[in-house]
Amino acid sequence: MAALLGAVPLAFGSGVGSELRQPLGICIIGGLLVSQVLTLFTTPVIYLYFGRLAAWVGRSRASGESEELALGPY
């Protein structure tokens, strides 16, 4: 948040040389906002998918072990 607010004067400033600094401020603000949104939404989704994958692998291993026990060794 500090970096984002620090770029606000760059993005909205006026004066000598501001035409060169405004695109930099806009890029900083936009990049920080996009990265924050992606981090807040994608991290929990990936965590949930890995949890579901682990549960599926656990179930498939458990069913495979029960079949081996029922059939016995060769």
PDB file of N, CA, C, O and CB in Angstrom:
ATOM      1  N   MET A   1       0.831  -1.187   0.000  1.00  0.00           N
ATOM      2  CA  MET A   1       0.000   0.000   0.000  1.00  0.00           C
ATOM      3  C   MET A   1       0.876   1.252   0.000  1.00  0.00           C
ATOM      4  O   MET A   1       0.536   2.248  -0.638  1.00  0.00           O
ATOM      5  CB  MET A   1      -0.946  -0.002   1.212  1.00  0.00           C
ATOM      6  N   ALA A   2       2.000   1.202   0.713  1.00  0.00           N
ATOM      7  CA  ALA A   2       2.893   2.358   0.756  1.00  0.00           C
ATOM      8  C   ALA A   2       3.483   2.643  -0.623  1.00  0.00           C
ATOM      9  O   ALA A   2       3.586   3.801  -1.029  1.00  0.00           O
ATOM     10  CB  ALA A   2       4.019   2.128   1.776  1.00  0.00           C
ATOM     11  N   ALA A   3       3.867   1.597  -1.338  1.00  0.00           N
ATOM     12  CA  ALA A   3       4.421   1.798  -2.680  1.00  0.00           C
ATOM     13  C   ALA A   3       3.360   2.344  -3.618  1.00  0.00           C
ATOM     14  O   ALA A   3       3.649   3.204  -4.450  1.00  0.00           O
ATOM     15  CB  ALA A   3       4.991   0.485  -3.236  1.00  0.00           C
ATOM     16  N   LEU A   4       2.141   1.856  -3.492  1.00  0.00           N
ATOM     17  CA  LEU A   4       1.051   2.329  -4.331  1.00  0.00           C
ATOM     18  C   LEU A   4       0.770   3.803  -4.066  1.00  0.00           C
ATOM     19  O   LEU A   4       0.642   4.594  -5.000  1.00  0.00           O
ATOM     20  CB  LEU A   4      -0.209   1.496  -4.092  1.00  0.00           C
ATOM     21  N   LEU A   5       0.676   4.165  -2.802  1.00  0.00           N
ATOM     22  CA  LEU A   5       0.408   5.565  -2.467  1.00  0.00           C
ATOM     23  C   LEU A   5       1.605   6.453  -2.782  1.00  0.00           C
ATOM     24  O   LEU A   5       1.440   7.643  -3.047  1.00  0.00           O
ATOM     25  CB  LEU A   5       0.039   5.696  -0.991  1.00  0.00           C
ATOM     26  N   GLY A   6       2.801   5.889  -2.756  1.00  0.00           N
ATOM     27  CA  GLY A   6       3.980   6.663  -3.124  1.00  0.00           C
ATOM     28  C   GLY A   6       4.024   6.987  -4.600  1.00  0.00           C
ATOM     29  O   GLY A   6       4.667   7.962  -4.990  1.00  0.00           O
ATOM     30  N   ALA A   7       3.365   6.207  -5.427  1.00  0.00           N
ATOM     31  CA  ALA A   7       3.347   6.450  -6.867  1.00  0.00           C
ATOM     32  C   ALA A   7       2.222   7.395  -7.290  1.00  0.00           C
ATOM     33  O   ALA A   7       2.193   7.830  -8.442  1.00  0.00           O
ATOM     34  CB  ALA A   7       3.213   5.137  -7.605  1.00  0.00           C
ATOM     35  N   VAL A   8       1.318   7.715  -6.408  1.00  0.00           N
ATOM     36  CA  VAL A   8       0.209   8.611  -6.754  1.00  0.00           C
ATOM     37  C   VAL A   8       0.705   9.989  -7.186  1.00  0.00           C
ATOM     38  O   VAL A   8       0.210  10.508  -8.186  1.00  0.00           O
ATOM     39  CB  VAL A   8      -0.742   8.754  -5.568  1.00  0.00           C
ATOM     40  N   PRO A   9       1.653  10.605  -6.489  1.00  0.00           N
ATOM     41  CA  PRO A   9       2.143  11.899  -6.982  1.00  0.00           C
ATOM     42  C   PRO A   9       2.799  11.807  -8.361  1.00  0.00           C
ATOM     43  O   PRO A   9       2.739  12.757  -9.141  1.00  0.00           O
ATOM     44  CB  PRO A   9       3.133  12.480  -5.994  1.00  0.00           C
ATOM     45  N   LEU A  10       3.423  10.672  -8.663  1.00  0.00           N
ATOM     46  CA  LEU A  10       3.996  10.507  -9.996  1.00  0.00           C
ATOM     47  C   LEU A  10       2.902  10.477 -11.055  1.00  0.00           C
ATOM     48  O   LEU A  10       3.040  11.092 -12.112  1.00  0.00           O
ATOM     49  CB  LEU A  10       4.835   9.226 -10.065  1.00  0.00           C
ATOM     50  N   ALA A  11       1.826   9.768 -10.776  1.00  0.00           N
ATOM     51  CA  ALA A  11       0.760   9.584 -11.751  1.00  0.00           C
ATOM     52  C   ALA A  11      -0.072  10.846 -11.958  1.00  0.00           C
ATOM     53  O   ALA A  11      -0.526  11.112 -13.071  1.00  0.00           O
ATOM     54  CB  ALA A  11      -0.135   8.453 -11.320  1.00  0.00           C
ATOM     55  N   PHE A  12      -0.270  11.612 -10.913  1.00  0.00           N
ATOM     56  CA  PHE A  12      -1.160  12.766 -11.013  1.00  0.00           C
ATOM     57  C   PHE A  12      -0.441  14.100 -10.901  1.00  0.00           C
ATOM     58  O   PHE A  12      -1.083  15.149 -10.834  1.00  0.00           O
ATOM     59  CB  PHE A  12      -2.207  12.684  -9.955  1.00  0.00           C
ATOM     60  N   GLY A  13       0.873  14.070 -10.881  1.00  0.00           N
ATOM     61  CA  GLY A  13       1.642  15.308 -10.757  1.00  0.00           C
ATOM     62  C   GLY A  13       1.606  16.136 -12.024  1.00  0.00           C
ATOM     63  O   GLY A  13       1.330  15.634 -13.113  1.00  0.00           O
ATOM     64  N   SER A  14       1.887  17.403 -11.856  1.00  0.00           N
ATOM     65  CA  SER A  14       1.973  18.314 -12.999  1.00  0.00           C
ATOM     66  C   SER A  14       3.228  19.151 -12.826  1.00  0.00           C
ATOM     67  O   SER A  14       3.798  19.209 -11.736  1.00  0.00           O
ATOM     68  CB  SER A  14       0.694  19.223 -13.117  1.00  0.00           C
ATOM     69  N   GLY A  15       3.639  19.772 -13.856  1.00  0.00           N
ATOM     70  CA  GLY A  15       4.827  20.605 -13.796  1.00  0.00           C
ATOM     71  C   GLY A  15       5.834  20.182 -14.846  1.00  0.00           C
ATOM     72  O   GLY A  15       5.534  19.399 -15.747  1.00  0.00           O
ATOM     73  N   VAL A  16       7.029  20.717 -14.707  1.00  0.00           N
ATOM     74  CA  VAL A  16       8.080  20.453 -15.677  1.00  0.00           C
ATOM     75  C   VAL A  16       8.502  18.984 -15.592  1.00  0.00           C
ATOM     76  O   VAL A  16       8.840  18.498 -14.514  1.00  0.00           O
ATOM     77  CB  VAL A  16       9.292  21.387 -15.439  1.00  0.00           C
ATOM     78  N   GLY A  17       8.483  18.290 -16.708  1.00  0.00           N
ATOM     79  CA  GLY A  17       8.899  16.896 -16.763  1.00  0.00           C
ATOM     80  C   GLY A  17       7.835  15.901 -16.350  1.00  0.00           C
ATOM     81  O   GLY A  17       8.106  14.700 -16.319  1.00  0.00           O
ATOM     82  N   SER A  18       6.640  16.355 -16.033  1.00  0.00           N
ATOM     83  CA  SER A  18       5.598  15.433 -15.575  1.00  0.00           C
ATOM     84  C   SER A  18       5.117  14.518 -16.688  1.00  0.00           C
ATOM     85  O   SER A  18       4.597  13.435 -16.422  1.00  0.00           O
ATOM     86  CB  SER A  18       4.424  16.208 -15.011  1.00  0.00           C
ATOM     87  N   GLU A  19       5.289  14.950 -17.939  1.00  0.00           N
ATOM     88  CA  GLU A  19       4.851  14.096 -19.054  1.00  0.00           C
ATOM     89  C   GLU A  19       5.706  12.836 -19.148  1.00  0.00           C
ATOM     90  O   GLU A  19       5.283  11.851 -19.753  1.00  0.00           O
ATOM     91  CB  GLU A  19       4.910  14.872 -20.383  1.00  0.00           C
ATOM     92  N   LEU A  20       6.881  12.852 -18.570  1.00  0.00           N
ATOM     93  CA  LEU A  20       7.728  11.658 -18.546  1.00  0.00           C
ATOM     94  C   LEU A  20       7.481  10.796 -17.314  1.00  0.00           C
ATOM     95  O   LEU A  20       7.665   9.579 -17.353  1.00  0.00           O
ATOM     96  CB  LEU A  20       9.188  12.058 -18.601  1.00  0.00           C
ATOM     97  N   ARG A  21       7.069  11.422 -16.235  1.00  0.00           N
ATOM     98  CA  ARG A  21       6.867  10.678 -14.986  1.00  0.00           C
ATOM     99  C   ARG A  21       5.468  10.078 -14.850  1.00  0.00           C
ATOM    100  O   ARG A  21       5.303   9.082 -14.146  1.00  0.00           O
ATOM    101  CB  ARG A  21       7.132  11.582 -13.815  1.00  0.00           C
ATOM    102  N   GLN A  22       4.469  10.648 -15.494  1.00  0.00           N
ATOM    103  CA  GLN A  22       3.104  10.147 -15.381  1.00  0.00           C
ATOM    104  C   GLN A  22       2.955   8.703 -15.856  1.00  0.00           C
ATOM    105  O   GLN A  22       2.326   7.917 -15.148  1.00  0.00           O
ATOM    106  CB  GLN A  22       2.174  11.031 -16.166  1.00  0.00           C
ATOM    107  N   PRO A  23       3.494   8.307 -17.008  1.00  0.00           N
ATOM    108  CA  PRO A  23       3.369   6.896 -17.401  1.00  0.00           C
ATOM    109  C   PRO A  23       4.033   5.938 -16.409  1.00  0.00           C
ATOM    110  O   PRO A  23       3.538   4.833 -16.185  1.00  0.00           O
ATOM    111  CB  PRO A  23       3.974   6.692 -18.776  1.00  0.00           C
ATOM    112  N   LEU A  24       5.139   6.354 -15.825  1.00  0.00           N
ATOM    113  CA  LEU A  24       5.793   5.521 -14.820  1.00  0.00           C
ATOM    114  C   LEU A  24       4.898   5.329 -13.602  1.00  0.00           C
ATOM    115  O   LEU A  24       4.770   4.212 -13.100  1.00  0.00           O
ATOM    116  CB  LEU A  24       7.128   6.141 -14.400  1.00  0.00           C
ATOM    117  N   GLY A  25       4.285   6.394 -13.125  1.00  0.00           N
ATOM    118  CA  GLY A  25       3.378   6.295 -11.978  1.00  0.00           C
ATOM    119  C   GLY A  25       2.166   5.433 -12.271  1.00  0.00           C
ATOM    120  O   GLY A  25       1.730   4.650 -11.427  1.00  0.00           O
ATOM    121  N   ILE A  26       1.625   5.579 -13.467  1.00  0.00           N
ATOM    122  CA  ILE A  26       0.459   4.775 -13.854  1.00  0.00           C
ATOM    123  C   ILE A  26       0.839   3.296 -13.929  1.00  0.00           C
ATOM    124  O   ILE A  26       0.078   2.436 -13.487  1.00  0.00           O
ATOM    125  CB  ILE A  26      -0.110   5.255 -15.215  1.00  0.00           C
ATOM    126  N   CYS A  27       2.009   3.000 -14.486  1.00  0.00           N
ATOM    127  CA  CYS A  27       2.460   1.603 -14.572  1.00  0.00           C
ATOM    128  C   CYS A  27       2.706   1.007 -13.195  1.00  0.00           C
ATOM    129  O   CYS A  27       2.373  -0.154 -12.957  1.00  0.00           O
ATOM    130  CB  CYS A  27       3.734   1.506 -15.409  1.00  0.00           C
ATOM    131  N   ILE A  28       3.277   1.775 -12.295  1.00  0.00           N
ATOM    132  CA  ILE A  28       3.531   1.279 -10.936  1.00  0.00           C
ATOM    133  C   ILE A  28       2.210   0.971 -10.241  1.00  0.00           C
ATOM    134  O   ILE A  28       2.047  -0.100  -9.656  1.00  0.00           O
ATOM    135  CB  ILE A  28       4.346   2.312 -10.112  1.00  0.00           C
ATOM    136  N   ILE A  29       1.275   1.903 -10.303  1.00  0.00           N
ATOM    137  CA  ILE A  29      -0.024   1.710  -9.648  1.00  0.00           C
ATOM    138  C   ILE A  29      -0.768   0.528 -10.266  1.00  0.00           C
ATOM    139  O   ILE A  29      -1.296  -0.319  -9.545  1.00  0.00           O
ATOM    140  CB  ILE A  29      -0.880   2.990  -9.752  1.00  0.00           C
ATOM    141  N   GLY A  30      -0.811   0.470 -11.591  1.00  0.00           N
ATOM    142  CA  GLY A  30      -1.514  -0.622 -12.258  1.00  0.00           C
ATOM    143  C   GLY A  30      -0.886  -1.977 -11.963  1.00  0.00           C
ATOM    144  O   GLY A  30      -1.599  -2.947 -11.706  1.00  0.00           O
ATOM    145  N   GLY A  31       0.431  -2.053 -11.996  1.00  0.00           N
ATOM    146  CA  GLY A  31       1.111  -3.313 -11.714  1.00  0.00           C
ATOM    147  C   GLY A  31       0.893  -3.796 -10.298  1.00  0.00           C
ATOM    148  O   GLY A  31       0.681  -4.986 -10.069  1.00  0.00           O
ATOM    149  N   LEU A  32       0.944  -2.879  -9.345  1.00  0.00           N
ATOM    150  CA  LEU A  32       0.722  -3.269  -7.954  1.00  0.00           C
ATOM    151  C   LEU A  32      -0.721  -3.720  -7.720  1.00  0.00           C
ATOM    152  O   LEU A  32      -0.961  -4.671  -6.975  1.00  0.00           O
ATOM    153  CB  LEU A  32       1.063  -2.107  -7.021  1.00  0.00           C
ATOM    154  N   LEU A  33      -1.667  -3.052  -8.344  1.00  0.00           N
ATOM    155  CA  LEU A  33      -3.074  -3.455  -8.184  1.00  0.00           C
ATOM    156  C   LEU A  33      -3.334  -4.821  -8.818  1.00  0.00           C
ATOM    157  O   LEU A  33      -3.989  -5.672  -8.216  1.00  0.00           O
ATOM    158  CB  LEU A  33      -4.009  -2.401  -8.810  1.00  0.00           C
ATOM    159  N   VAL A  34      -2.823  -5.030 -10.029  1.00  0.00           N
ATOM    160  CA  VAL A  34      -3.050  -6.309 -10.712  1.00  0.00           C
ATOM    161  C   VAL A  34      -2.385  -7.453  -9.951  1.00  0.00           C
ATOM    162  O   VAL A  34      -2.986  -8.514  -9.780  1.00  0.00           O
ATOM    163  CB  VAL A  34      -2.515  -6.252 -12.159  1.00  0.00           C
ATOM    164  N   SER A  35      -1.160  -7.248  -9.496  1.00  0.00           N
ATOM    165  CA  SER A  35      -0.476  -8.320  -8.771  1.00  0.00           C
ATOM    166  C   SER A  35      -1.177  -8.631  -7.454  1.00  0.00           C
ATOM    167  O   SER A  35      -1.243  -9.793  -7.054  1.00  0.00           O
ATOM    168  CB  SER A  35       0.983  -7.938  -8.509  1.00  0.00           C
ATOM    169  N   GLN A  36      -1.693  -7.633  -6.787  1.00  0.00           N
ATOM    170  CA  GLN A  36      -2.407  -7.865  -5.531  1.00  0.00           C
ATOM    171  C   GLN A  36      -3.687  -8.655  -5.766  1.00  0.00           C
ATOM    172  O   GLN A  36      -3.991  -9.585  -5.018  1.00  0.00           O
ATOM    173  CB  GLN A  36      -2.730  -6.535  -4.847  1.00  0.00           C
ATOM    174  N   VAL A  37      -4.434  -8.292  -6.794  1.00  0.00           N
ATOM    175  CA  VAL A  37      -5.682  -8.997  -7.102  1.00  0.00           C
ATOM    176  C   VAL A  37      -5.389 -10.445  -7.487  1.00  0.00           C
ATOM    177  O   VAL A  37      -6.062 -11.362  -7.016  1.00  0.00           O
ATOM    178  CB  VAL A  37      -6.448  -8.281  -8.241  1.00  0.00           C
ATOM    179  N   LEU A  38      -4.387 -10.655  -8.341  1.00  0.00           N
ATOM    180  CA  LEU A  38      -4.037 -12.018  -8.741  1.00  0.00           C
ATOM    181  C   LEU A  38      -3.603 -12.853  -7.541  1.00  0.00           C
ATOM    182  O   LEU A  38      -3.973 -14.021  -7.426  1.00  0.00           O
ATOM    183  CB  LEU A  38      -2.925 -11.994  -9.792  1.00  0.00           C
ATOM    184  N   THR A  39      -2.827 -12.261  -6.661  1.00  0.00           N
ATOM    185  CA  THR A  39      -2.359 -12.989  -5.482  1.00  0.00           C
ATOM    186  C   THR A  39      -3.517 -13.346  -4.555  1.00  0.00           C
ATOM    187  O   THR A  39      -3.568 -14.455  -4.024  1.00  0.00           O
ATOM    188  CB  THR A  39      -1.319 -12.160  -4.726  1.00  0.00           C
ATOM    189  N   LEU A  40      -4.433 -12.424  -4.360  1.00  0.00           N
ATOM    190  CA  LEU A  40      -5.542 -12.670  -3.443  1.00  0.00           C
ATOM    191  C   LEU A  40      -6.523 -13.708  -3.973  1.00  0.00           C
ATOM    192  O   LEU A  40      -7.165 -14.403  -3.185  1.00  0.00           O
ATOM    193  CB  LEU A  40      -6.274 -11.382  -3.166  1.00  0.00           C
ATOM    194  N   PHE A  41      -6.652 -13.828  -5.295  1.00  0.00           N
ATOM    195  CA  PHE A  41      -7.611 -14.770  -5.857  1.00  0.00           C
ATOM    196  C   PHE A  41      -6.988 -16.094  -6.262  1.00  0.00           C
ATOM    197  O   PHE A  41      -7.613 -17.139  -6.080  1.00  0.00           O
ATOM    198  CB  PHE A  41      -8.283 -14.159  -7.040  1.00  0.00           C
ATOM    199  N   THR A  42      -5.781 -16.087  -6.804  1.00  0.00           N
ATOM    200  CA  THR A  42      -5.220 -17.338  -7.304  1.00  0.00           C
ATOM    201  C   THR A  42      -4.628 -18.209  -6.210  1.00  0.00           C
ATOM    202  O   THR A  42      -4.711 -19.433  -6.307  1.00  0.00           O
ATOM    203  CB  THR A  42      -4.170 -17.048  -8.326  1.00  0.00           C
ATOM    204  N   THR A  43      -4.042 -17.640  -5.186  1.00  0.00           N
ATOM    205  CA  THR A  43      -3.434 -18.444  -4.127  1.00  0.00           C
ATOM    206  C   THR A  43      -4.452 -19.337  -3.424  1.00  0.00           C
ATOM    207  O   THR A  43      -4.182 -20.529  -3.276  1.00  0.00           O
ATOM    208  CB  THR A  43      -2.760 -17.541  -3.113  1.00  0.00           C
ATOM    209  N   PRO A  44      -5.604 -18.837  -2.982  1.00  0.00           N
ATOM    210  CA  PRO A  44      -6.583 -19.736  -2.352  1.00  0.00           C
ATOM    211  C   PRO A  44      -7.129 -20.791  -3.310  1.00  0.00           C
ATOM    212  O   PRO A  44      -7.390 -21.921  -2.897  1.00  0.00           O
ATOM    213  CB  PRO A  44      -7.734 -18.929  -1.794  1.00  0.00           C
ATOM    214  N   VAL A  45      -7.303 -20.438  -4.581  1.00  0.00           N
ATOM    215  CA  VAL A  45      -7.828 -21.396  -5.546  1.00  0.00           C
ATOM    216  C   VAL A  45      -6.839 -22.536  -5.749  1.00  0.00           C
ATOM    217  O   VAL A  45      -7.235 -23.701  -5.772  1.00  0.00           O
ATOM    218  CB  VAL A  45      -8.132 -20.706  -6.886  1.00  0.00           C
ATOM    219  N   ILE A  46      -5.566 -22.215  -5.895  1.00  0.00           N
ATOM    220  CA  ILE A  46      -4.548 -23.255  -6.065  1.00  0.00           C
ATOM    221  C   ILE A  46      -4.474 -24.123  -4.813  1.00  0.00           C
ATOM    222  O   ILE A  46      -4.340 -25.343  -4.914  1.00  0.00           O
ATOM    223  CB  ILE A  46      -3.165 -22.626  -6.367  1.00  0.00           C
ATOM    224  N   TYR A  47      -4.561 -23.511  -3.643  1.00  0.00           N
ATOM    225  CA  TYR A  47      -4.535 -24.261  -2.386  1.00  0.00           C
ATOM    226  C   TYR A  47      -5.713 -25.247  -2.327  1.00  0.00           C
ATOM    227  O   TYR A  47      -5.535 -26.396  -1.921  1.00  0.00           O
ATOM    228  CB  TYR A  47      -4.581 -23.291  -1.175  1.00  0.00           C
ATOM    229  N   LEU A  48      -6.897 -24.810  -2.726  1.00  0.00           N
ATOM    230  CA  LEU A  48      -8.067 -25.696  -2.717  1.00  0.00           C
ATOM    231  C   LEU A  48      -7.908 -26.846  -3.706  1.00  0.00           C
ATOM    232  O   LEU A  48      -8.252 -27.986  -3.394  1.00  0.00           O
ATOM    233  CB  LEU A  48      -9.335 -24.903  -3.043  1.00  0.00           C
ATOM    234  N   TYR A  49      -7.388 -26.552  -4.898  1.00  0.00           N
ATOM    235  CA  TYR A  49      -7.190 -27.616  -5.888  1.00  0.00           C
ATOM    236  C   TYR A  49      -6.177 -28.648  -5.413  1.00  0.00           C
ATOM    237  O   TYR A  49      -6.375 -29.846  -5.616  1.00  0.00           O
ATOM    238  CB  TYR A  49      -6.735 -27.023  -7.216  1.00  0.00           C
ATOM    239  N   PHE A  50      -5.097 -28.202  -4.784  1.00  0.00           N
ATOM    240  CA  PHE A  50      -4.129 -29.158  -4.250  1.00  0.00           C
ATOM    241  C   PHE A  50      -4.738 -29.985  -3.118  1.00  0.00           C
ATOM    242  O   PHE A  50      -4.399 -31.159  -2.972  1.00  0.00           O
ATOM    243  CB  PHE A  50      -2.876 -28.426  -3.752  1.00  0.00           C
ATOM    244  N   GLY A  51      -5.615 -29.407  -2.328  1.00  0.00           N
ATOM    245  CA  GLY A  51      -6.306 -30.157  -1.284  1.00  0.00           C
ATOM    246  C   GLY A  51      -7.218 -31.223  -1.869  1.00  0.00           C
ATOM    247  O   GLY A  51      -7.268 -32.350  -1.375  1.00  0.00           O
ATOM    248  N   ARG A  52      -7.938 -30.859  -2.924  1.00  0.00           N
ATOM    249  CA  ARG A  52      -8.805 -31.834  -3.583  1.00  0.00           C
ATOM    250  C   ARG A  52      -7.989 -32.939  -4.240  1.00  0.00           C
ATOM    251  O   ARG A  52      -8.379 -34.106  -4.212  1.00  0.00           O
ATOM    252  CB  ARG A  52      -9.688 -31.146  -4.624  1.00  0.00           C
ATOM    253  N   LEU A  53      -6.859 -32.571  -4.831  1.00  0.00           N
ATOM    254  CA  LEU A  53      -5.991 -33.570  -5.455  1.00  0.00           C
ATOM    255  C   LEU A  53      -5.437 -34.531  -4.408  1.00  0.00           C
ATOM    256  O   LEU A  53      -5.387 -35.738  -4.647  1.00  0.00           O
ATOM    257  CB  LEU A  53      -4.837 -32.886  -6.213  1.00  0.00           C
ATOM    258  N   ALA A  54      -5.026 -34.021  -3.267  1.00  0.00           N
ATOM    259  CA  ALA A  54      -4.511 -34.879  -2.198  1.00  0.00           C
ATOM    260  C   ALA A  54      -5.594 -35.815  -1.677  1.00  0.00           C
ATOM    261  O   ALA A  54      -5.318 -36.981  -1.395  1.00  0.00           O
ATOM    262  CB  ALA A  54      -3.956 -34.029  -1.051  1.00  0.00           C
ATOM    263  N   ALA A  55      -6.813 -35.322  -1.548  1.00  0.00           N
ATOM    264  CA  ALA A  55      -7.912 -36.178  -1.092  1.00  0.00           C
ATOM    265  C   ALA A  55      -8.209 -37.262  -2.120  1.00  0.00           C
ATOM    266  O   ALA A  55      -8.466 -38.408  -1.752  1.00  0.00           O
ATOM    267  CB  ALA A  55      -9.176 -35.340  -0.822  1.00  0.00           C
ATOM    268  N   TRP A  56      -8.177 -36.914  -3.408  1.00  0.00           N
ATOM    269  CA  TRP A  56      -8.439 -37.893  -4.459  1.00  0.00           C
ATOM    270  C   TRP A  56      -7.360 -38.962  -4.486  1.00  0.00           C
ATOM    271  O   TRP A  56      -7.659 -40.149  -4.619  1.00  0.00           O
ATOM    272  CB  TRP A  56      -8.533 -37.207  -5.820  1.00  0.00           C
ATOM    273  N   VAL A  57      -6.095 -38.541  -4.359  1.00  0.00           N
ATOM    274  CA  VAL A  57      -4.997 -39.503  -4.333  1.00  0.00           C
ATOM    275  C   VAL A  57      -5.106 -40.396  -3.107  1.00  0.00           C
ATOM    276  O   VAL A  57      -4.854 -41.598  -3.199  1.00  0.00           O
ATOM    277  CB  VAL A  57      -3.640 -38.781  -4.348  1.00  0.00           C
ATOM    278  N   GLY A  58      -5.471 -39.841  -1.978  1.00  0.00           N
ATOM    279  CA  GLY A  58      -5.647 -40.635  -0.762  1.00  0.00           C
ATOM    280  C   GLY A  58      -6.753 -41.668  -0.906  1.00  0.00           C
ATOM    281  O   GLY A  58      -6.607 -42.810  -0.470  1.00  0.00           O
ATOM    282  N   ARG A  59      -7.871 -41.259  -1.526  1.00  0.00           N
ATOM    283  CA  ARG A  59      -8.966 -42.206  -1.740  1.00  0.00           C
ATOM    284  C   ARG A  59      -8.572 -43.304  -2.719  1.00  0.00           C
ATOM    285  O   ARG A  59      -8.904 -44.470  -2.510  1.00  0.00           O
ATOM    286  CB  ARG A  59     -10.204 -41.477  -2.251  1.00  0.00           C
ATOM    287  N   SER A  60      -7.869 -42.940  -3.781  1.00  0.00           N
ATOM    288  CA  SER A  60      -7.504 -43.956  -4.771  1.00  0.00           C
ATOM    289  C   SER A  60      -6.474 -44.924  -4.201  1.00  0.00           C
ATOM    290  O   SER A  60      -6.510 -46.110  -4.529  1.00  0.00           O
ATOM    291  CB  SER A  60      -6.957 -43.294  -6.046  1.00  0.00           C
ATOM    292  N   ARG A  61      -5.574 -44.464  -3.373  1.00  0.00           N
ATOM    293  CA  ARG A  61      -4.604 -45.358  -2.738  1.00  0.00           C
ATOM    294  C   ARG A  61      -5.288 -46.269  -1.727  1.00  0.00           C
ATOM    295  O   ARG A  61      -4.952 -47.448  -1.618  1.00  0.00           O
ATOM    296  CB  ARG A  61      -3.494 -44.548  -2.053  1.00  0.00           C
ATOM    297  N   ALA A  62      -6.243 -45.722  -0.993  1.00  0.00           N
ATOM    298  CA  ALA A  62      -6.946 -46.524   0.004  1.00  0.00           C
ATOM    299  C   ALA A  62      -7.773 -47.616  -0.676  1.00  0.00           C
ATOM    300  O   ALA A  62      -7.833 -48.739  -0.176  1.00  0.00           O
ATOM    301  CB  ALA A  62      -7.851 -45.631   0.877  1.00  0.00           C
ATOM    302  N   SER A  63      -8.405 -47.306  -1.798  1.00  0.00           N
ATOM    303  CA  SER A  63      -9.196 -48.325  -2.489  1.00  0.00           C
ATOM    304  C   SER A  63      -8.277 -49.366  -3.123  1.00  0.00           C
ATOM    305  O   SER A  63      -8.640 -50.540  -3.183  1.00  0.00           O
ATOM    306  CB  SER A  63     -10.099 -47.677  -3.565  1.00  0.00           C
ATOM    307  N   GLY A  64      -7.113 -48.973  -3.591  1.00  0.00           N
ATOM    308  CA  GLY A  64      -6.158 -49.924  -4.155  1.00  0.00           C
ATOM    309  C   GLY A  64      -5.607 -50.864  -3.107  1.00  0.00           C
ATOM    310  O   GLY A  64      -5.402 -52.044  -3.391  1.00  0.00           O
ATOM    311  N   GLU A  65      -5.365 -50.380  -1.912  1.00  0.00           N
ATOM    312  CA  GLU A  65      -4.859 -51.217  -0.827  1.00  0.00           C
ATOM    313  C   GLU A  65      -5.916 -52.215  -0.372  1.00  0.00           C
ATOM    314  O   GLU A  65      -5.591 -53.359  -0.053  1.00  0.00           O
ATOM    315  CB  GLU A  65      -4.408 -50.351   0.354  1.00  0.00           C
ATOM    316  N   SER A  66      -7.174 -51.794  -0.339  1.00  0.00           N
ATOM    317  CA  SER A  66      -8.226 -52.707   0.103  1.00  0.00           C
ATOM    318  C   SER A  66      -8.425 -53.827  -0.912  1.00  0.00           C
ATOM    319  O   SER A  66      -8.719 -54.960  -0.529  1.00  0.00           O
ATOM    320  CB  SER A  66      -9.544 -51.946   0.322  1.00  0.00           C
ATOM    321  N   GLU A  67      -8.270 -53.529  -2.191  1.00  0.00           N
ATOM    322  CA  GLU A  67      -8.370 -54.583  -3.211  1.00  0.00           C
ATOM    323  C   GLU A  67      -7.230 -55.574  -3.090  1.00  0.00           C
ATOM    324  O   GLU A  67      -7.434 -56.776  -3.261  1.00  0.00           O
ATOM    325  CB  GLU A  67      -8.379 -53.975  -4.613  1.00  0.00           C
ATOM    326  N   GLU A  68      -6.022 -55.085  -2.794  1.00  0.00           N
ATOM    327  CA  GLU A  68      -4.877 -55.982  -2.635  1.00  0.00           C
ATOM    328  C   GLU A  68      -5.068 -56.907  -1.428  1.00  0.00           C
ATOM    329  O   GLU A  68      -4.704 -58.081  -1.489  1.00  0.00           O
ATOM    330  CB  GLU A  68      -3.579 -55.169  -2.481  1.00  0.00           C
ATOM    331  N   LEU A  69      -5.626 -56.395  -0.350  1.00  0.00           N
ATOM    332  CA  LEU A  69      -5.841 -57.193   0.842  1.00  0.00           C
ATOM    333  C   LEU A  69      -6.902 -58.265   0.593  1.00  0.00           C
ATOM    334  O   LEU A  69      -6.795 -59.380   1.103  1.00  0.00           O
ATOM    335  CB  LEU A  69      -6.249 -56.299   2.013  1.00  0.00           C
ATOM    336  N   ALA A  70      -7.934 -57.921  -0.197  1.00  0.00           N
ATOM    337  CA  ALA A  70      -9.009 -58.883  -0.465  1.00  0.00           C
ATOM    338  C   ALA A  70      -8.539 -60.003  -1.381  1.00  0.00           C
ATOM    339  O   ALA A  70      -8.960 -61.150  -1.228  1.00  0.00           O
ATOM    340  CB  ALA A  70     -10.213 -58.176  -1.089  1.00  0.00           C
ATOM    341  N   LEU A  71      -7.671 -59.679  -2.330  1.00  0.00           N
ATOM    342  CA  LEU A  71      -7.212 -60.687  -3.284  1.00  0.00           C
ATOM    343  C   LEU A  71      -6.110 -61.569  -2.703  1.00  0.00           C
ATOM    344  O   LEU A  71      -5.954 -62.724  -3.100  1.00  0.00           O
ATOM    345  CB  LEU A  71      -6.716 -60.015  -4.553  1.00  0.00           C
ATOM    346  N   GLY A  72      -5.371 -61.034  -1.787  1.00  0.00           N
ATOM    347  CA  GLY A  72      -4.273 -61.798  -1.190  1.00  0.00           C
ATOM    348  C   GLY A  72      -3.058 -61.781  -2.116  1.00  0.00           C
ATOM    349  O   GLY A  72      -3.122 -61.292  -3.244  1.00  0.00           O
ATOM    350  N   PRO A  73      -1.963 -62.321  -1.617  1.00  0.00           N
ATOM    351  CA  PRO A  73      -0.761 -62.344  -2.440  1.00  0.00           C
ATOM    352  C   PRO A  73      -0.899 -63.369  -3.551  1.00  0.00           C
ATOM    353  O   PRO A  73      -1.331 -64.490  -3.283  1.00  0.00           O
ATOM    354  CB  PRO A  73       0.473 -62.647  -1.587  1.00  0.00           C
ATOM    355  N   TYR A  74      -0.573 -63.057  -4.709  1.00  0.00           N
ATOM    356  CA  TYR A  74      -0.590 -63.883  -5.924  1.00  0.00           C
ATOM    357  C   TYR A  74      -1.346 -65.136  -5.719  1.00  0.00           C
ATOM    358  O   TYR A  74      -1.459 -65.946  -6.639  1.00  0.00           O
ATOM    359  CB  TYR A  74       0.794 -64.212  -6.373  1.00  0.00           C
TER     360      TYR A  74
END
